[in-house]
Amino acid sequence: MTAADTAERPHIVDTTLNFVTPGEKVIFYATDRKRSHMPLEEHPVRIEDVRPHAAELGLETCGFDLIERPTAVKNFYDDAEVERVYYPEIEQLVKDITGAEKVLIVNHVARSDREGTKDGGQPSYSAHCDYGDFTTREFATNALGEAEAEKWLKRRYLFMNLWRPITTVERSPLALCDPRSVQPGDLHGSEVRGGLNDPNRPPLYGFNLAHRPGQRWYYAPQMRPEEIWAFKIHDSDPDRVGGVVHSAFVDTTAPADAAPRESIEIRTISFFPE
């Protein structure tokens, strides 16, 4: 099914997502998930096809956008090729869609729900927003050094995820929650230990979402390798739409023989002109 087909026949998936129990804190061991403290509740949700809403949505409207952008990468599992070819592509894409002056590539992670995939490379099936301001600033400082980071962090800065399918998504799609439907009290602090495939990395701090009726969720059916989800993780400007909660989910409409989901995500920090 093509993007044009789904635009004509929008999909709606009734499924469940995992939300944090109100008042609790998730401690997630990314590379050793059995150690995690995950006080989660399963709630039914309706996830809408984003394609018919494309004209209504955007980075500065709801914090996310579905973008058509082909790539020259041949093998997303070759880290050297990703860094040599894909990093410059993503840096230019972020500048094009945001107007940023400077873009830092934080890292990349290839993921799959294929059996046997190590914990650090599996999708996350809980409603979360990866990082907040503390971790954003920490990443920038580690990348630039204290003096250089201090200069750039005086400007507006934006942490963003660029998520691309490696093959057309047949199962375990990514769902995004419209931040305009999330209230501040819905978000609860979380801690990620051993994040970004580094078991020795110091803790990273973000948020998990508690369920509340009225939260609106979207996905892109049969998302193709030529498409990218661009979505905010943190925006330093409090007057702009902020981070986007997201989660992989079980697509109840997927066929039993659906191919495993394969995807790659790159996290970036952008700095804007003064």
C-alpha positions in Angstrom: 0.0 0.0 0.0 1.4 3.4 -0.9 1.2 6.7 0.9 -1.4 7.9 -1.6 -3.6 4.8 -0.8 -3.5 5.4 2.9 -4.3 9.1 2.4 -7.5 8.0 0.6 -8.3 5.3 3.1 -7.0 6.5 6.5 -6.2 3.9 9.0 -7.3 3.9 12.7 -5.8 1.4 15.0 -7.4 0.5 18.3 -4.6 -1.0 20.5 -3.0 -0.5 23.9 0.0 1.5 25.1 2.0 1.3 28.3 1.8 4.4 30.5 3.5 5.2 33.8 1.5 4.8 37.0 0.8 8.4 38.2 3.2 9.4 40.9 5.8 6.8 39.9 9.2 7.1 38.3 10.5 4.8 35.6 14.2 3.7 35.9 15.0 2.1 32.5 18.2 0.0 31.9 18.4 0.3 28.2 20.9 -2.4 27.6 19.6 -4.8 30.3 15.9 -4.3 30.5 15.1 -7.0 33.0 16.8 -4.8 35.7 14.4 -1.9 34.9 11.8 -0.5 37.4 8.8 -0.1 35.1 5.6 0.9 37.1 3.4 0.9 34.0 -0.3 0.6 33.3 -1.8 -0.6 30.0 -4.5 1.5 28.6 -6.6 1.3 25.4 -5.8 4.0 22.9 -6.9 4.9 19.3 -4.0 5.8 17.0 -4.9 7.8 13.9 -3.3 7.8 10.5 -1.3 11.1 10.3 -1.3 11.4 6.5 -4.8 13.0 6.2 -3.7 15.5 8.9 -0.4 16.5 7.2 -1.4 20.0 6.4 -2.5 20.7 10.0 0.7 19.4 11.7 4.3 20.5 11.8 7.3 21.1 14.0 6.1 24.5 15.3 2.5 23.4 15.4 2.6 20.1 17.2 6.3 19.3 17.5 6.5 16.7 14.8 6.4 16.3 11.0 6.5 13.5 8.4 9.1 14.4 5.8 9.9 12.9 2.4 13.8 12.8 2.2 15.6 10.0 0.2 19.0 9.0 1.4 22.2 7.8 -0.3 23.0 5.3 2.5 23.1 1.7 1.3 23.7 -0.1 4.6 22.3 1.4 7.8 24.0 -1.3 9.9 27.4 -0.1 8.8 28.3 2.5 11.4 31.1 3.9 9.3 28.8 4.5 6.3 26.1 6.0 8.6 28.6 8.5 10.0 30.2 9.3 6.7 27.0 9.6 4.6 24.0 9.9 6.8 25.3 12.3 9.4 25.9 15.1 6.8 22.5 14.4 5.3 20.7 14.7 8.6 22.7 17.8 9.6 21.5 19.5 6.3 17.9 18.3 6.8 17.7 19.7 10.3 19.0 23.1 9.0 16.5 23.0 6.2 13.5 22.4 8.3 14.4 24.4 11.4 16.6 27.3 10.2 19.2 26.3 12.7 22.7 27.8 12.5 24.6 24.9 14.1 23.6 21.2 14.4 25.3 18.6 16.6 24.8 14.9 15.9 24.5 13.2 19.3 24.3 9.6 18.2 22.5 7.0 16.1 20.7 3.8 17.0 19.4 1.1 14.6 16.5 -0.8 16.1 14.5 -4.0 15.2 11.8 -6.1 16.8 13.4 -9.1 15.2 13.9 -12.1 17.5 17.3 -12.1 19.0 17.9 -8.4 18.9 19.9 -7.2 22.0 18.0 -5.0 24.5 19.7 -1.8 23.4 18.5 -2.2 19.8 14.9 -3.1 20.5 12.0 -0.7 20.2 10.6 0.8 23.4 6.9 0.0 24.1 6.2 2.7 26.7 5.0 6.3 26.3 8.0 8.4 26.9 9.9 11.5 25.9 13.6 10.8 26.0 15.3 13.8 27.6 14.7 17.1 29.2 16.7 20.3 29.6 19.4 18.9 32.0 20.4 16.0 29.7 20.2 18.3 26.6 22.7 20.7 28.1 24.9 17.8 29.3 25.1 16.4 25.8 26.0 19.8 24.4 28.7 20.3 27.0 30.2 16.9 26.5 30.3 17.5 22.7 31.6 21.1 22.7 33.4 21.5 25.9 32.3 23.8 28.7 33.4 27.2 27.2 32.0 26.6 23.7 28.8 25.0 25.0 28.2 28.0 27.3 28.3 30.3 24.3 25.8 28.3 22.3 23.5 27.4 25.2 22.7 31.1 25.6 20.7 30.8 22.4 17.6 28.8 21.7 18.4 25.2 21.4 16.4 22.2 20.2 16.9 18.5 20.8 15.3 16.5 18.0 14.9 12.9 16.8 15.0 11.9 13.1 13.4 8.5 12.8 13.6 6.6 9.5 12.4 3.0 8.5 15.2 0.9 7.0 12.5 -1.2 5.4 8.8 -0.4 5.0 7.1 -0.7 8.4 4.7 -3.7 8.6 4.6 -4.1 12.4 5.6 -2.3 15.6 5.2 1.3 14.1 6.1 4.4 16.0 3.2 6.4 17.5 3.5 10.1 18.4 1.3 12.0 20.9 0.3 15.5 20.0 1.8 17.7 22.8 -1.2 20.0 22.7 -3.2 17.1 24.2 -0.8 16.6 27.1 -1.1 18.4 30.3 2.0 19.2 32.5 0.8 16.9 35.2 0.7 13.9 32.8 4.5 13.9 32.6 6.6 12.1 35.2 10.4 12.2 35.5 12.3 9.1 34.3 15.9 7.9 34.4 17.7 6.0 31.7 20.7 4.0 32.8 23.1 2.6 30.2 21.4 4.6 27.4 22.4 4.9 23.7 23.9 1.4 23.7 26.5 2.4 26.3 26.1 0.4 29.6 28.6 2.7 31.3 27.0 5.9 30.3 25.9 8.2 33.3 22.1 8.4 33.8 20.0 10.4 31.3 16.8 12.1 32.4 13.5 12.4 30.6 9.8 11.7 31.1 7.2 9.0 30.9 3.6 9.8 30.3 0.6 8.9 32.5 -2.6 8.2 30.7 -5.4 10.7 30.5 -8.5 10.7 28.2 -8.2 13.1 25.4 -4.5 12.5 24.5 -4.2 12.3 20.7 -2.0 9.7 19.0 -0.8 9.5 15.4 1.2 7.1 13.2 2.2 6.7 9.6 0.8 3.4 8.1 3.3 1.5 5.9 5.9 4.1 6.5 8.6 3.9 3.8 12.4 4.2 3.9 12.1 7.5 2.0 10.2 9.0 4.9 11.4 10.5 8.2 9.6 11.4 11.4 11.2 14.6 12.6 10.1 15.3 16.2 11.1 17.4 19.1 12.5 15.9 22.3 13.2 19.3 24.0 12.9 22.9 23.1 14.6 25.5 25.3 12.0 28.1 24.3 9.1 27.7 26.8 6.7 29.6 24.5 7.1 27.0 21.7 5.6 23.5 21.6 7.9 21.2 23.5 8.9 17.5 23.5 6.9 14.8 21.8 5.9 11.7 23.7 6.2 8.5 21.6 6.1 4.8 21.7 6.3 1.7 19.6 3.0 -0.2 19.6 1.4 -3.4 18.5 -0.4 -2.8 15.3 -3.6 -4.9 15.7 -4.2 -4.6 11.9 -0.8 -6.1 10.9 -0.9 -9.5 9.2 0.4 -12.5 11.1 3.4 -12.8 8.7 4.4 -9.1 8.9 8.1 -8.5 8.5 10.1 -7.4 11.5 10.4 -3.6 12.0 13.8 -2.2 11.2 14.5 1.5 11.8 17.3 4.0 12.5 17.1 7.1 14.6 19.5 10.0 14.9 19.3 12.5 17.8 20.5 16.0 17.2 20.9 19.3 19.0 20.3 22.5 17.0 21.3 26.1 17.9 19.6 29.1 16.4 20.8 32.5 15.2 20.8 35.2 17.9 
